[in-house]
């Protein structure tokens, strides 16, 4: 059975001076997060943006993909810290998401740095959010083990 998730936005005003709120309608884990054009292109100033929400989705999907891949290879991670930096830029007069840069630090007993980097590369390729972005957005991953 397919899993369907829903988010809702209410927007008031024009693009530049208007603003809105976004809510996670399925989980209700966040409600009425403020969003604006300025939060996308200037300072966030306490507001979120679609790109920040993409970064959150990519970081969490990648962490799950990496944890699952490590587990399938017989290694259990103690801790994975993932950062996703999504870049929104004006390219040729049009705004677009141009990249998502993943960075992961992991505590994985019994694993060497080379194997961890390979697992991170595989997770980047197999994460469902990466697959949704692939072909439209530059994707990269940097991986390092703790201790």
HELIX and SHEET records of a PDB file:
HELIX    1   1 UNK A   37  UNK A   41  1                                   5    
HELIX    2   2 UNK A   50  UNK A   72  1                                  23    
HELIX    3   3 UNK A  113  UNK A  126  1                                  14    
HELIX    4   4 UNK A  128  UNK A  133  1                                   6    
SHEET    1   A 3 UNK A   7  UNK A  12  0                                        
SHEET    2   A 3 UNK A  19  UNK A  24 -1                                        
SHEET    3   A 3 UNK A  33  UNK A  36 -1                                        
SHEET    1   B 3 UNK A  79  UNK A  91  0                                        
SHEET    2   B 3 UNK A  94  UNK A 107 -1                                        
SHEET    3   B 3 UNK A 138  UNK A 145  1                                        
END                                                                             
